[in-house]
Amino acid sequence: MKILVTGGAGFIASHVADAYLKEGHDVIVVDNLSTGKKDHVSHNVRFYHSSIESPEVFQILEKEKPDLVNHHAAQIDVRKSVENPCYDAGVNIVGSLNLFEAARKSGVKKFVFASTGGAIYGEQDAYPADESHRTDPQSPYGIAKLSVEKYLQFYFWTYGIPFVCLRYANVYGPRQNAHGEAGVVAIFTEKLLKGETPVIYGDGTQTRDYVFVEDVAACNLEALKEGVKGIFNVGTGIETDVNTLAGHLLQLTSSDIKIPHAPAKPGEQKRSVLKPGVLQKDSPLSLQAGLTKTVEWFRSRC
Ligand SMILES: NC(=O)c1ccc[n+]([C@@H]2O[C@H](COP(=O)([O-])OP(=O)(O)OC[C@H]3O[C@@H](n4cnc5c(N)ncnc54)[C@H](O)[C@@H]3O)[C@@H](O)[C@H]2O)c1
């Protein structure tokens, strides 16, 4: 299958592109390298250094005519979306629509979209949340992700193009950017390995569902299958609080640093955990095993 992956120079989608290549698919990547790295892109993909917001996307889609578009490119910083909702919507809503218009005109047969569980469900009524949980996004980032899910519904109703939305929990693993706001595992690991001191905001009892990136890539493979369509969680069903996570990382990095606490970030979600979706065929990798692989990768680069 010919697959165009947006954001394929980034953390998650570079693993997705690798998984597709391994299965023998023809992979094209579109990425503007705003946070992604060219080093993450395999030599076996055709790479376009371009933005999903640009008119150039129409030419790329018309030339390549992929069977499927896997859409991961995004502005991923929730705090930035709060500070500048127009910018967030420009990339995450209008950019997505630019891509979808180009794709439908080029005859694409299916969309796969990287959505979010944590930011779409908001403070949960049930733990873990399944896909039928009420959606109540609290940030422009979450609102944009939910909007794009709705637009994909529109493309299905209007043009008959099926879609898969993957609502990710907190994804972690090799290649995650340690300098953004998103990845606590990456930020803590890099700091601890460099002998620097990370900070826990609040009392550290806030929980998240940490899912390993290779489990996420496996769901993106399942999403290609004939007849697979709709909205699916990608998580572990296990809540881990930040104090516990920090404890694992201190042990794995052999660090004896005392991690200080700073005032909680206003509006930070208290708990988040997703019921694994049916596209998760294997049990999720344990946190201990995933963190071990992640720390090894960061250590090899320090
Ligand atoms: N990391 C998580 O825990 C998580 C959780 C839920 C959803 N997601 C979603 O998964 C996707 C990938 O996230 P990630 O963590 O790998 O982040 P990332 O920043 O590593 O990847 C995003 C990629 O998109 C590219 N990009 C950004 N704006 C672009 C544009 N306008 N045109 C083309 N390329 C552009 C960046 O250069 C980068 O390579 C995003 O859509 C994100 O919202 C991530």
Ligand as a Chemical Component Dictionary entry (heavy atoms), coordinates in Angstrom:
data_LIG
# 
_chem_comp.id                   LIG 
_chem_comp.type                 NON-POLYMER 
_chem_comp.pdbx_formal_charge   0 
_chem_comp.three_letter_code    LIG 
# 
loop_
_chem_comp_atom.comp_id 
_chem_comp_atom.atom_id 
_chem_comp_atom.alt_atom_id 
_chem_comp_atom.type_symbol 
_chem_comp_atom.charge 
_chem_comp_atom.model_Cartn_x 
_chem_comp_atom.model_Cartn_y 
_chem_comp_atom.model_Cartn_z 
_chem_comp_atom.pdbx_ordinal 
LIG N1  N1  N 0  3.059  12.221 22.535 1  
LIG C1  C1  C 0  1.872  11.937 23.057 2  
LIG O1  O1  O 0  1.777  11.467 24.205 3  
LIG C2  C2  C 0  0.616  12.142 22.253 4  
LIG C3  C3  C 0  -0.618 11.876 22.879 5  
LIG C4  C4  C 0  -1.791 12.051 22.136 6  
LIG C5  C5  C 0  -1.725 12.452 20.806 7  
LIG N2  N2  N 1  -0.509 12.718 20.226 8  
LIG C6  C6  C 0  -0.493 13.153 18.832 9  
LIG O2  O2  O 0  0.425  12.345 18.089 10 
LIG C7  C7  C 0  1.000  13.144 17.037 11 
LIG C8  C8  C 0  2.513  13.049 17.085 12 
LIG O3  O3  O 0  2.976  13.590 18.333 13 
LIG P1  P1  P 0  4.483  13.435 18.817 14 
LIG O4  O4  O 0  4.450  13.288 20.291 15 
LIG O5  O5  O -1 5.182  12.423 18.001 16 
LIG O6  O6  O 0  5.035  14.889 18.525 17 
LIG P2  P2  P 0  6.242  15.418 17.613 18 
LIG O7  O7  O 0  6.335  16.884 17.859 19 
LIG O8  O8  O 0  7.470  14.589 17.852 20 
LIG O9  O9  O 0  5.706  15.123 16.158 21 
LIG C9  C9  C 0  4.965  16.054 15.407 22 
LIG C10 C10 C 0  5.609  16.136 14.036 23 
LIG O10 O10 O 0  4.800  16.993 13.216 24 
LIG C11 C11 C 0  5.651  17.903 12.532 25 
LIG N3  N3  N 0  4.856  19.098 12.252 26 
LIG C12 C12 C 0  4.367  20.022 13.124 27 
LIG N4  N4  N 0  3.662  20.956 12.469 28 
LIG C13 C13 C 0  3.687  20.614 11.165 29 
LIG C14 C14 C 0  3.140  21.187 9.986  30 
LIG N5  N5  N 0  2.424  22.311 10.033 31 
LIG N6  N6  N 0  3.369  20.562 8.792  32 
LIG C15 C15 C 0  4.106  19.431 8.728  33 
LIG N7  N7  N 0  4.664  18.860 9.796  34 
LIG C16 C16 C 0  4.455  19.436 11.001 35 
LIG C17 C17 C 0  6.821  18.167 13.491 36 
LIG O11 O11 O 0  7.983  18.647 12.848 37 
LIG C18 C18 C 0  7.010  16.762 14.077 38 
LIG O12 O12 O 0  7.900  16.002 13.289 39 
LIG C19 C19 C 0  0.439  14.548 17.210 40 
LIG O13 O13 O 0  -0.667 14.707 16.355 41 
LIG C20 C20 C 0  0.007  14.576 18.661 42 
LIG O14 O14 O 0  -1.006 15.517 18.877 43 
LIG C21 C21 C 0  0.655  12.574 20.925 44 
# 
loop_
_chem_comp_bond.comp_id 
_chem_comp_bond.atom_id_1 
_chem_comp_bond.atom_id_2 
_chem_comp_bond.value_order 
_chem_comp_bond.pdbx_ordinal 
LIG N1  C1  SING 1  
LIG C1  O1  DOUB 2  
LIG C1  C2  SING 3  
LIG C2  C3  SING 4  
LIG C2  C21 DOUB 5  
LIG C3  C4  DOUB 6  
LIG C4  C5  SING 7  
LIG C5  N2  DOUB 8  
LIG N2  C6  SING 9  
LIG N2  C21 SING 10 
LIG C6  O2  SING 11 
LIG C6  C20 SING 12 
LIG O2  C7  SING 13 
LIG C7  C8  SING 14 
LIG C7  C19 SING 15 
LIG C8  O3  SING 16 
LIG O3  P1  SING 17 
LIG P1  O4  DOUB 18 
LIG P1  O5  SING 19 
LIG P1  O6  SING 20 
LIG O6  P2  SING 21 
LIG P2  O7  DOUB 22 
LIG P2  O8  SING 23 
LIG P2  O9  SING 24 
LIG O9  C9  SING 25 
LIG C9  C10 SING 26 
LIG C10 O10 SING 27 
LIG C10 C18 SING 28 
LIG O10 C11 SING 29 
LIG C11 N3  SING 30 
LIG C11 C17 SING 31 
LIG N3  C12 SING 32 
LIG N3  C16 SING 33 
LIG C12 N4  DOUB 34 
LIG N4  C13 SING 35 
LIG C13 C14 SING 36 
LIG C13 C16 DOUB 37 
LIG C14 N5  SING 38 
LIG C14 N6  DOUB 39 
LIG N6  C15 SING 40 
LIG C15 N7  DOUB 41 
LIG N7  C16 SING 42 
LIG C17 O11 SING 43 
LIG C17 C18 SING 44 
LIG C18 O12 SING 45 
LIG C19 O13 SING 46 
LIG C19 C20 SING 47 
LIG C20 O14 SING 48 
# 
